[in-house]
Amino acid sequence: PITIDPTVSVSTSSITDLDLSSASPDRSSPSDTTMYVSSTWRSYWKTSSLPTLPTSAYISSAYISLYSTSSTTNYVGVFQVSSSWDSALTWNQTIADTSPKGVLSSTLLDYNYIDGSSTDKRYSFDITSLVKSWYAGTASNYGVGFRIVDDTTPSGIASFATNDSTTV
């Protein structure tokens, strides 16, 4: 979930999260309980409505927190999604020559070293600058995407509980 301080959280009913694989380029997975990130997997998260903030509010920080179900280690990054997408998104739609959907920005917002042997399974990613731009109206709220950080070597597949999981 995303939390804005003072505590403002996104309703889970407004969340869409899913993963895509280049190995199954026409597959969509909006109701899976796990989303994956690796060299061949990407994950997506968005909320259909941002919480209402008072006009005097100042966003000092905003994080998205994911619960890892991984047993491997990877550097996972969070990126702005720069084009619209919905729960039927597929890998092929993200790489389409004409009107691609769910395109990830090349700019890394934040990353975490996902340690599969750690007992602390919750990882928070700083998306403050992006959330500020959503509220300012300077960027469209297409959500965020997760992929392996460039120039790192994945040791397998990182996995995270989705909104549909009982382990969130």
C-alpha positions in Angstrom: 0.0 0.0 0.0 1.0 3.6 -0.4 1.0 5.8 2.7 1.2 9.6 2.8 2.2 11.3 6.2 0.0 12.2 8.0 -1.3 8.8 7.4 -3.4 8.7 4.3 -3.7 5.3 2.6 -5.1 4.1 -0.7 -8.2 2.0 -0.5 -7.3 -1.6 -1.6 -10.5 -1.7 -3.7 -9.0 1.0 -6.0 -5.7 -0.9 -6.6 -4.7 -2.8 -9.8 -1.5 -4.8 -9.6 -0.2 -7.5 -12.0 2.9 -8.9 -13.6 4.0 -9.5 -17.1 6.5 -12.0 -18.6 8.3 -11.9 -21.9 8.0 -15.7 -21.9 4.2 -15.4 -22.0 3.8 -12.1 -23.9 0.0 -12.3 -24.3 -0.8 -13.3 -20.7 -2.4 -10.9 -18.3 -2.5 -11.7 -14.5 -4.8 -9.2 -12.7 -6.0 -11.6 -10.0 -2.8 -13.5 -9.2 -1.7 -13.5 -5.5 2.0 -13.0 -6.4 3.7 -10.6 -8.8 7.2 -11.3 -10.1 10.3 -9.3 -11.1 13.3 -10.7 -13.0 15.1 -10.2 -16.3 11.9 -11.6 -18.0 9.2 -10.4 -15.5 7.9 -6.9 -14.7 5.3 -5.9 -12.2 2.8 -3.0 -12.2 0.8 -1.2 -9.5 -1.7 1.7 -9.6 -4.6 3.1 -7.8 -7.7 4.4 -9.7 -8.1 7.3 -7.3 -5.7 9.2 -5.2 -6.8 10.1 -1.6 -8.2 13.6 -1.2 -5.8 15.9 0.5 -6.6 19.3 2.2 -5.5 22.2 0.0 -3.0 23.2 2.7 -1.3 19.7 2.6 2.3 19.4 1.9 3.6 15.9 0.8 6.9 15.4 2.7 7.2 11.7 1.7 5.4 8.9 -0.1 6.3 5.3 -0.2 4.9 2.1 -1.7 5.5 -0.9 0.5 5.7 -4.5 -0.8 5.8 -7.7 1.0 8.5 -10.1 -0.4 7.8 -13.8 -0.8 11.2 -14.3 -2.5 13.9 -16.8 -1.6 16.4 -15.1 -4.0 18.3 -11.9 -4.0 17.8 -9.1 -6.5 18.0 -5.3 -6.9 14.5 -4.3 -7.7 13.7 -0.8 -8.9 10.5 1.3 -9.0 9.8 3.4 -12.1 7.0 5.7 -13.2 4.6 4.3 -15.7 4.3 6.9 -18.5 1.4 5.6 -20.5 -2.1 4.2 -19.6 -2.8 0.6 -18.9 -5.5 -1.6 -17.4 -5.9 -5.0 -15.9 -5.7 -6.7 -19.3 -2.1 -5.4 -19.9 0.2 -7.9 -21.6 4.0 -7.8 -22.3 3.3 -7.4 -26.0 1.2 -4.3 -25.4 4.2 -2.7 -23.5 6.5 -3.1 -26.5 3.9 -2.4 -29.3 5.2 -0.1 -32.1 2.0 1.9 -32.2 0.4 3.2 -28.9 2.2 1.0 -26.4 0.6 0.7 -23.0 2.2 0.6 -19.6 5.5 2.0 -20.8 8.1 2.3 -17.9 10.1 5.4 -17.6 13.9 4.9 -17.9 14.4 7.0 -14.7 14.8 4.9 -11.6 12.8 6.4 -8.7 14.2 4.1 -5.9 15.4 0.6 -5.5 15.8 -2.1 -2.8 18.1 -5.0 -2.4 15.6 -7.9 -2.0 17.3 -10.4 0.3 15.5 -13.7 0.2 17.2 -14.9 3.4 16.0 -11.9 5.4 13.4 -12.2 8.1 12.2 -8.6 7.3 10.1 -9.2 4.2 8.6 -5.7 3.8 10.4 -3.3 1.4 9.5 0.3 1.0 10.2 2.3 -2.2 10.4 6.1 -2.1 8.0 7.5 -4.7 7.7 11.0 -3.2 8.6 13.0 -6.3 6.1 11.0 -8.4 3.2 11.3 -6.0 3.9 15.1 -5.7 3.7 15.4 -9.5 0.4 13.4 -9.5 -1.1 15.8 -7.1 0.3 18.9 -8.8 -1.2 17.6 -12.1 2.2 17.6 -13.9 2.2 13.8 -14.4 -0.7 11.5 -15.1 -1.4 8.8 -12.5 -0.5 5.7 -14.5 1.0 4.0 -11.4 4.4 2.5 -10.9 6.3 -0.4 -12.4 8.9 -2.7 -10.9 11.8 -4.3 -12.7 15.4 -5.4 -12.1 17.8 -2.4 -11.8 20.0 -1.9 -14.8 23.6 -3.2 -14.6 22.7 -5.7 -11.8 22.6 -9.5 -12.2 19.4 -11.1 -11.0 19.8 -14.3 -9.0 16.4 -15.6 -9.9 12.9 -14.2 -9.6 11.9 -11.7 -7.0 8.3 -12.2 -5.8 5.9 -10.0 -3.9 2.4 -10.4 -2.5 -0.3 -8.7 -4.5 -3.4 -6.9 -3.4 -5.3 -10.2 -4.0 -3.0 -12.1 -1.5 -3.9 -12.8 2.1 -0.2 -12.1 2.9 -0.2 -8.4 2.1 
